[in-house]
Amino acid sequence: MEVSAETLAGRMSELSLNLRDLGMHEEALGIQTMCVVIHRGLIQQQDHSLTTSWKLAQSLNDLSTCLSLIGNREEAMQTVKESVDLYRGLGTHDLEPHRAESLHNFSYCLSRLGRLEEALQVIQEAVVLRRTLIAAQPATFAPDLADSLFRLSSCLSDLGHREEALQAIQEAIEVYRHLTADRPAAFNHDLAMSLGNLSICLSDLGRREEALQAIHEAVEFYRRLAADRPAAFNSDLAMSLNNLSNCLSDLGRREEALQVIQEAV
């Protein structure tokens, strides 16, 4: 049975994602690169459709993720930039969720290259787009908005905009609390990470007692996560314990800080 090039590319994209999930990043990169080649070939055909164009954009976004995972930062940035440019050129409302995803990833790539101002501008665009999407379909797009708010907070913090960074992470946490109420298994880790960042933001502003409360809550989440899946979450638990120790030390609670860092070790 003959399989069309478009169908083949779709199956290869699924295979690449599965390989990524298994930590086989080099193999995923090879498969995703071929997927992009197929879509480029389809684009060159005179009768290519809008669907072919956005699938190329999607493939480029996925390829950028593969490149990031193996440390090819510059190439990852250039690849996701092409994805963003394609989505902007298509200008179709139905593709806005995909454009927002590419913008989010583009910001991450720019940050890793130290291009912090550009990263901030791009993630701000993603947040605006995702706010529009969530207004129409809150249940569908709430996780994406929270994710971009988390990234926005990190970008603002990197540039020393501490109050704005705090506001962004507080909003992300508010969204994640609603999500965890219905689907704790899916979003407890995101909430724990956000609480950790909240603690850092509060510490940067000298609000040490509040910072301690936030990291305490994060540690409790990580304890539960690590109890169920130690291989996946022990490292996160250790890092949050380290941050808890720092918060206790900042408040002069040195004996407690020592006990906590010993557990982290």
WOKANOR-V277386 format. One record per residue. RES is the residue in one letter. PHI is phi in whole degrees, -180 to 180 (none if undefined). D_CENTER is the distance of its C-alpha to the mean C-alpha in Angstrom with 2 decimals. Layout:
BEGIN
{{RES	PHI	D_CENTER} {RES	PHI	D_CENTER}}
END
This chain:
BEGIN
{{M	none	39.27} {E	-78	37.74} {V	-111	34.01} {S	-69	32.84} {A	-61	30.60} {E	-67	27.99} {T	-65	28.10} {L	-60	27.92} {A	-61	24.81} {G	-63	23.11} {R	-69	24.16} {M	-66	23.09} {S	-64	19.55} {E	-63	19.53} {L	-63	21.06} {S	-61	18.51} {L	-64	15.68} {N	-64	18.00} {L	-65	18.72} {R	-60	15.13} {D	-62	14.94} {L	-89	18.20} {G	79	17.11} {M	-93	19.48} {H	-71	17.47} {E	-64	20.59} {E	-65	21.95} {A	-62	18.83} {L	-61	18.97} {G	-62	22.66} {I	-66	22.37} {Q	-68	19.64} {T	-61	21.78} {M	-64	24.73} {C	-61	22.91} {V	-64	22.33} {V	-59	26.00} {I	-62	27.21} {H	-67	25.49} {R	-63	26.86} {G	-62	30.23} {L	-67	30.08} {I	-62	29.20} {Q	-70	32.36} {Q	-73	34.50} {Q	-64	36.21} {D	-99	35.55} {H	-66	31.77} {S	-101	30.12} {L	-58	27.28} {T	-59	25.53} {T	-62	25.89} {S	-65	24.39} {W	-74	21.18} {K	-70	20.92} {L	-64	21.23} {A	-60	18.41} {Q	-66	16.22} {S	-64	17.53} {L	-65	16.81} {N	-61	13.11} {D	-66	13.16} {L	-64	15.46} {S	-60	13.28} {T	-61	10.69} {C	-61	13.92} {L	-65	15.23} {S	-62	12.38} {L	-66	12.89} {I	-103	16.55} {G	89	16.30} {N	-86	17.56} {R	-69	15.67} {E	-64	18.21} {E	-66	18.57} {A	-62	14.87} {M	-66	14.92} {Q	-63	18.18} {T	-68	17.13} {V	-71	14.17} {K	-62	16.56} {E	-63	19.10} {S	-61	16.88} {V	-61	16.33} {D	-63	20.08} {L	-63	21.06} {Y	-61	19.32} {R	-64	20.92} {G	-66	24.19} {L	-72	24.19} {G	57	23.78} {T	-102	23.81} {H	-59	22.67} {D	-64	21.75} {L	-94	19.15} {E	-61	17.32} {P	-60	14.46} {H	-71	14.01} {R	-64	14.51} {A	-62	11.87} {E	-63	9.28} {S	-66	10.94} {L	-62	11.09} {H	-58	7.42} {N	-68	7.38} {F	-62	10.76} {S	-60	9.96} {Y	-60	7.86} {C	-64	10.95} {L	-64	13.35} {S	-61	12.31} {R	-66	12.89} {L	-94	16.19} {G	80	17.19} {R	-93	17.39} {L	-71	16.21} {E	-64	18.19} {E	-65	17.03} {A	-60	13.32} {L	-64	14.24} {Q	-61	16.28} {V	-69	13.76} {I	-71	11.07} {Q	-64	14.20} {E	-64	15.19} {A	-63	12.05} {V	-65	12.65} {V	-59	16.30} {L	-64	15.84} {R	-72	13.80} {R	-65	16.49} {T	-64	19.05} {L	-67	17.64} {I	-70	17.42} {A	-63	20.97} {A	-89	22.23} {Q	-138	20.26} {P	-59	18.77} {A	-65	18.45} {T	-77	16.55} {F	-107	14.02} {A	-58	13.64} {P	-60	10.48} {D	-67	8.83} {L	-63	10.54} {A	-60	9.57} {D	-61	5.78} {S	-72	7.13} {L	-66	9.79} {F	-60	7.97} {R	-66	6.88} {L	-60	10.47} {S	-61	11.99} {S	-63	10.94} {C	-64	12.38} {L	-64	15.38} {S	-64	15.99} {D	-59	16.06} {L	-96	18.69} {G	82	20.65} {H	-88	20.20} {R	-70	20.31} {E	-65	21.54} {E	-67	19.07} {A	-61	16.16} {L	-63	17.80} {Q	-62	18.22} {A	-66	14.59} {I	-73	13.49} {Q	-65	16.62} {E	-68	15.80} {A	-60	12.38} {I	-64	14.51} {E	-59	17.15} {V	-66	15.07} {Y	-65	13.79} {R	-64	17.47} {H	-65	18.66} {L	-68	16.33} {T	-70	17.37} {A	-62	20.95} {D	-97	20.99} {R	-137	18.59} {P	-60	18.28} {A	-62	17.62} {A	-82	14.47} {F	-126	12.97} {N	-61	14.89} {H	-66	12.40} {D	-62	9.75} {L	-65	12.90} {A	-61	14.08} {M	-61	11.19} {S	-66	11.60} {L	-64	15.31} {G	-62	15.13} {N	-68	13.66} {L	-60	16.27} {S	-60	18.88} {I	-65	18.18} {C	-61	18.40} {L	-66	21.58} {S	-62	23.02} {D	-61	22.59} {L	-95	24.64} {G	78	27.23} {R	-93	26.63} {R	-72	27.06} {E	-64	28.25} {E	-67	25.32} {A	-61	22.95} {L	-64	24.87} {Q	-62	24.59} {A	-66	20.81} {I	-73	20.45} {H	-59	23.23} {E	-66	21.38} {A	-60	18.23} {V	-60	20.68} {E	-63	22.31} {F	-62	19.22} {Y	-66	18.54} {R	-61	22.25} {R	-67	22.18} {L	-64	19.18} {A	-70	20.90} {A	-64	24.19} {D	-85	23.06} {R	-139	20.98} {P	-59	22.00} {A	-63	20.87} {A	-84	17.23} {F	-122	17.19} {N	-61	20.15} {S	-66	18.31} {D	-66	15.99} {L	-62	19.26} {A	-61	21.02} {M	-66	18.60} {S	-69	18.78} {L	-64	22.55} {N	-60	22.74} {N	-67	21.22} {L	-62	23.62} {S	-60	26.45} {N	-62	25.72} {C	-64	25.82} {L	-64	29.07} {S	-63	30.51} {D	-60	29.82} {L	-94	31.87} {G	79	34.65} {R	-94	34.18} {R	-74	34.69} {E	-62	36.05} {E	-65	33.09} {A	-60	30.71} {L	-64	32.64} {Q	-60	32.46} {V	-69	28.69} {I	-71	28.11} {Q	-65	30.62} {E	-66	28.63} {A	-61	25.48} {V	-61	27.64}}
END
